[in-house]
Amino acid sequence: MLFRLNKLTLMFAASLALTTAQPREASAQNSEQLTAITALGSLNGIALHCKALSETQRIKRTLVATLPKRRQLGELFDYETNRSFMAFIEKNNTCPTPQSLEQRVDEALDRLKALFPAK
């Protein structure tokens, strides 16, 4: 299953890269931007599992306000959220403290905002 997940992740990333590689004004232009979205999806999966709904709401509000309106970027975020949520369950991880999770989300949101300047 792990190999299948990694293969699926690579296929999704490749298709996302191909669709975002077209020259358009408001799209992800580099892997750093995609990595920032992936990191937020991962944190969102943890927040969902740990019932930190204020963090999930904050992440989504910032994504909507910051990201270009591209379906592929939202799909990447959703994919990573689901992957992170399921991995958290499979590994039987414990939830971080609310303060720790908030700090990690703050850092990831700041990174996203730095990579996607205001329109």
N, C-alpha and C positions, 0 to 999 in steps of 0.2 A: 504494500500500500504506500509505503514511503517513497519508493521509486516512482510509482504512478503519480503521486502528488508532485514530486519534483519535476517530472516530465510535463505534467499538466501546467505547472507554474511557468516553466520555460516556454511552452507553446503559447500560453496566454501573454507572457511578456513580449515574445517575438511578434505576435499579431498586434499587440498594443503599440510596439515600437514602429511597426510598418504603417499603422494608421495615423500615428502622430508625427511621422517623419515628413509628411507632406507640408510644404511651406504654407502655413496659415498664421494669422496674427495671434490668436489666443489659443495656443496649444502648448503641451509640455514639450520642451525642446531638448531636454537632456536627461540622463539617467539619475542625476541628483534630484530632479523634480519628481521623477517616478518613485525614487527611494523614499522621499518625504511622504508621499501619498501612501505608500506601502506601510511605512512606520505608523502612520496614523490609523490605518486599517487594523494593524496588529494591536495597537493600544485600544481601539474601539472594541475589538473582540474580547479583550481582557475586561474592559469596563462593563460590557454587556454581561459577561459571565459573573462578574462580581457585583452586579446590580448597582453600579455607579452611574445611574442615569443622568445625573447632572453633567458628568464628564462626556458621555455619549452625545448629549445635546450640545454641549460646548464645541465638541469636535465637528459635528455636522453643521452647526451655524457658521463656524469659521471656514469650513470647506466650501459651503455655498457662497459665502461672501468673497472668498479668495480665488478659488479655481476658475479657470475658463469653463464655460458651459460646454463641455465635451462629454458625450456619453462614455467614451472609453476611460476617462479618468474616474468617473463615478463607478464604473464596473470594476476597475482595479481596486478601488477602495472597498467595495462590497465583497469582492473575492477575498481580499486579505482579511477583512473582518471575519468572514465565515471560516477561513482557514485557521486563524488565530483562536477563534472560539472553540473549534473542534480540537485543536492541538492542546489547548488548555485543559479540556476535559480528559483527553487521552493520557496526558502526562500526570493528571491528578495534581496539578499545581495548586498552590495556595494563593489567595488573593493578596495583592500588595496592600499596604496601609493606604487609607484615603489620601494622606499627605504625599506619600511616595508616588501614587498614581497621578495625582494632580500635578506634581512637579514634572513627571515624565511627559504628561500631556502638554504642559506649558512649554517645555523645551521643543517638543515636536511641532507645536503650533507656531512658535517663533521661527523655527527653521522653514516651515512651509511659507510663512509670510515673507521671509527674506528671499526665497526662491521664486515666488510669484508676486512681483511688485504690483502695487495698486494700478488699476486700469485707468 
